[in-house]
Structures are given as C-alpha cells and as structure tokens.
Amino acid sequence: MLGSISPVGEHARRQRWWLTAGSYLVASLVGGAVVGGLFAGAGQLLRVVLPLTPAARLVVLAVVVAIAAALDTRLLPWPLPTWHRQVDERWLGTYRGWVYGAGFGLQLGLGVATIVPSAVTYAMLAAALLTVSVEQGVMIGVTFGAVRALPLLMTATLRSPDRLHVVTGRVAAADASVHHAVVAGQAAIAAVAVLAAL
C-alpha cells in the first residue's frame, strides 16, 4: 500500500495526494481513538466484576506485553490470532482519493479490521483495556493510529516511480530492524510497568 497511496500513485489516478493522505491520517487517528475508547470502556465494565488495583493492572499489562514480545520473537510457538483480510485495493480505481484514504486509514487505525502483523496490536488493546479511563484509552489508540499512518507520510516528497521504488525497497529492507525495535519497545514497556507497579 505504501506505493499505492503515494504522490506518484495519486498523480497517476488524477487524485490529490495531500487530500488522500490527509483523510487517511485523520481516519487512522479516528480508528485508533475508537478502538482505544471502546477497550477502555470495556475495562471500566470489567473493573466492576474484577476490581484490580492500579499496581495489579500494571503487572497484568507487563505480562501481556511480555507475551506479545515472546509471540513476535517466536519464543512462544502459538500462532498470532488474526484473519486474512486486507484493505480492498479495488477502491483505488473506484472511489475518490479522500474516500479510499479515509477507508484505508480507518481500517488500519482500528488495528484489527485487517491482518494483524504483530502482537503489539494486542498489547495496545490490553493497555487501553487496563487503563479503565476512556480518555487514556483514546490517547493510546490515537498514538497507535498515528504510528500506523507514518509509512504513508514517508512518501510525501516522492515524485518519480524510480524514487518510490527505492524508498519501498528501503522500507522492505528495514523490516527486520523495525521488528527488533518493536520487540525491544515491548520489553521496555513490560519492564517499566513492573517497576511502576512496585
């Protein structure tokens, strides 16, 4: 999708990249806010049946994030729960740029409407659930949605197919490094959560 919604791709479809990318970004933030708020609201309801102290919630978060890191590194042999659904690329030739930008952004911002590539998505949902604060859940979700939109924003200055090809190649080559950074971030969050619980 990085190549599909780029200034090069949008120009070829006679769409305005800034409008498509802007609607994608806003919808990704909205999707993140919705899923974060819903999970935090569910956490408020769960708190009635299972009241946990803030320290206990931090320990649960640390365990969930550690499990997510173990799943992402394949230390745990379980398959990641996901489904094989992607955004519908037929939208690119059917709708206006702002429509498919918003549709794609919303689905990716929700985190679970398409293929879930990393357990960090589930860690984010657990964090929102365990905050038991809708405002904090929304903030967690908005942050997630913003991060999901970053790759698209990296194409802002690309004006030629050759340059787009180079950048998409670099992104693909950085996949392992990004994966390691995500796992390291999960380990750091788990450690900080345990320390904060003490």
C-alpha positions, 0 to 999 in steps of 0.5 A: 500500500505504501506505493499505492497511496503515494504522490506518484500513485495519486498523480497517476489516478488524477487524485490529490495526494495531500487530500488522500493522505490527509483523510487517511491520517485523520481516519487512522487517528479516528480508528485508533481513538475508537478502538482505544475508547471502546477497550477502555470502556470495556475495562471500566465494565470489567473493573466492576466484576474484577476490581484490580488495583492500579499496581495489579493492572500494571503487572497484568499489562507487563505480562501481556506485553511480555507475551506479545514480545515472546509471540513476535520473537517466536519464543512462544510457538502459538500462532498470532490470532488474526484473519486474512483480510486486507484493505480492498485495493479495488477502491483505488480505481473506484472511489475518490482519493479522500474516500479510499484514504479515509477507508484505508486509514480507518481500517488500519487505525482500528488495528484489527479490521485487517491482518494483524502483523504483530502482537503489539496490536494486542498489547495496545488493546490490553493497555487501553483495556487496563487503563479503565479511563476512556480518555487514556484509552483514546490517547493510546489508540490515537498514538497507535493510529498515528504510528500506523499512518507514518509509512504513508507520510514517508512518501510525501516528497516522492515524485518519480516511480524510480524514487518510490521504488527505492524508498519501498525497497528501503522500507522492505529492507528495514523490516527486520530492524523495525521488528527488533525495535518493536520487540525491544519497545515491548520489553521496555514497556513490560519492564517499566510497568513492573517497576511502576507497579512496585 
